[in-house]
């Protein structure tokens, strides 16, 4: 299965970074395509979008200043299938993308994504005190996966902080 393409351009407001594509995303070629994934609903409820977008419209969010990539390109059934080597390579590639495109803010969709990227042992939700790439805000949000046990309202509350940071 081929990796799905990034949606990147310079000066994005937010670059969303996931672990890696799901099998469903890999099959259809779009980000957050698993029907159990709540990403698109979270964006709407957090006030980041004016309507609920479909995964096939992921590229349209570039017009809103939002981009997409993953720390690991290979689609898997679950994040625990990602190898240490894939994370190591992904960390370097991701840092290069962030340095090149200079988004205002990088939203890590899942605390584990940020911990793999930053090399830190722990991180709070929301804006991080220090960024890996100077001049770019690092923001940690809960994963949008349907497997996450947090209540949707709590997740949306964290994502709402993005609206304030971008404005």
C-alpha positions in Angstrom: 0.0 0.0 0.0 1.4 3.4 -1.0 1.8 6.2 1.5 -0.8 9.0 1.2 0.4 12.4 0.0 1.1 15.3 2.2 -0.8 18.6 1.8 1.8 21.2 2.4 2.6 24.8 1.4 4.6 27.6 2.9 3.2 29.7 5.7 0.4 27.4 6.8 -1.6 28.5 9.9 -1.6 24.9 11.2 0.2 21.8 10.1 -1.6 18.7 11.5 0.7 15.8 12.1 -0.6 12.3 12.7 1.2 9.0 13.6 0.7 7.4 10.2 -2.2 6.7 7.8 -4.7 4.1 8.8 -5.3 1.2 6.4 -8.5 2.9 5.2 -6.6 6.2 4.6 -4.0 4.2 2.7 -6.6 2.6 0.5 -8.5 5.8 -0.4 -5.5 8.1 -0.4 -6.9 10.7 2.1 -6.1 11.7 5.6 -8.3 10.7 8.6 -10.5 8.5 6.4 -11.4 5.8 8.9 -15.1 6.1 9.5 -14.4 5.8 13.3 -12.0 8.8 13.2 -13.5 12.0 14.6 -11.0 14.4 13.1 -13.4 16.2 10.8 -16.1 16.5 13.4 -13.6 17.9 15.9 -12.4 20.6 13.5 -16.0 21.7 13.0 -17.0 21.6 16.7 -13.7 23.5 17.7 -14.6 26.3 15.3 -11.6 25.6 13.0 -13.9 24.9 10.0 -17.3 26.3 9.0 -18.6 22.9 8.0 -17.7 19.2 8.4 -15.4 18.3 5.6 -15.1 14.8 4.2 -11.8 12.9 4.0 -11.8 13.2 0.2 -11.7 17.0 0.6 -8.6 17.0 2.8 -6.6 18.9 0.1 -9.3 21.8 0.2 -8.1 22.7 3.7 -5.0 24.1 2.2 -7.3 27.1 1.2 -8.0 27.6 4.9 -4.3 27.5 5.8 -4.3 23.9 7.1 -1.9 21.2 6.0 -1.4 17.5 6.7 1.4 15.1 7.1 2.4 12.1 9.3 5.5 11.3 11.3 5.5 7.9 9.5 4.3 7.4 5.9 3.5 3.6 6.0 -0.2 2.8 6.6 -0.8 0.4 9.4 -3.7 -1.1 11.3 -2.4 0.4 14.6 0.4 2.8 15.7 2.0 0.1 17.7 3.1 -1.5 14.4 5.5 1.3 13.7 9.1 0.4 14.2 11.8 2.5 16.1 13.6 2.8 12.8 10.5 4.3 11.1 10.1 6.8 13.9 13.8 7.8 13.7 13.6 8.4 10.0 10.2 10.0 10.3 11.4 12.4 13.0 14.2 13.7 10.7 11.9 14.0 7.7 9.2 15.8 9.7 11.7 18.3 11.2 13.0 19.0 7.7 9.4 19.6 6.4 8.6 22.0 9.3 11.9 23.9 8.7 11.2 24.2 5.0 7.5 25.2 5.1 7.5 27.2 8.4 3.9 26.7 9.5 2.9 29.1 12.3 1.8 26.2 14.4 2.3 22.4 14.3 -0.6 20.4 15.9 0.5 16.9 16.8 -2.7 14.8 16.6 -1.9 12.5 19.5 0.5 13.0 22.5 2.5 10.0 21.3 3.3 11.6 18.0 4.8 14.6 19.8 6.8 12.5 22.2 8.2 10.5 19.3 9.1 13.7 17.4 10.4 15.8 20.4 12.2 13.0 22.2 10.6 14.2 25.5 9.2 11.8 28.0 6.0 13.8 28.9 4.1 16.7 27.5 1.0 18.6 28.5 -2.0 19.2 26.2 -1.9 22.4 24.3 0.9 24.8 23.5 4.3 23.6 24.4 6.7 25.9 26.3 9.6 25.2 23.9 9.4 24.3 20.2 11.6 21.9 18.4 11.9 24.2 15.4 12.4 27.9 16.5 9.7 30.2 15.4 7.1 27.5 15.1 4.6 26.8 17.9 4.3 23.1 18.9 0.8 22.1 20.0 -0.2 18.7 21.4 -3.8 17.6 20.9 -5.5 14.3 21.7 -5.7 11.8 18.9 -9.0 11.9 17.0 -9.2 8.1 16.8 -12.4 6.6 18.0 -10.2 4.4 20.3 -9.4 7.4 22.5 -11.2 7.2 25.8 -11.5 11.0 26.4 -14.9 12.5 26.0 -15.4 14.3 22.7 -16.2 17.6 24.5 -12.8 17.4 26.3 -11.0 16.8 23.0 -12.9 19.6 21.3 -12.0 22.0 24.2 -8.3 21.4 23.6 -8.6 21.9 19.8 -10.5 25.2 20.5 -7.2 26.5 21.8 -5.9 26.3 18.3 -8.5 28.9 17.1 -7.2 31.4 19.6 -3.5 30.7 18.8 -4.1 31.1 15.0 -6.1 34.3 15.5 
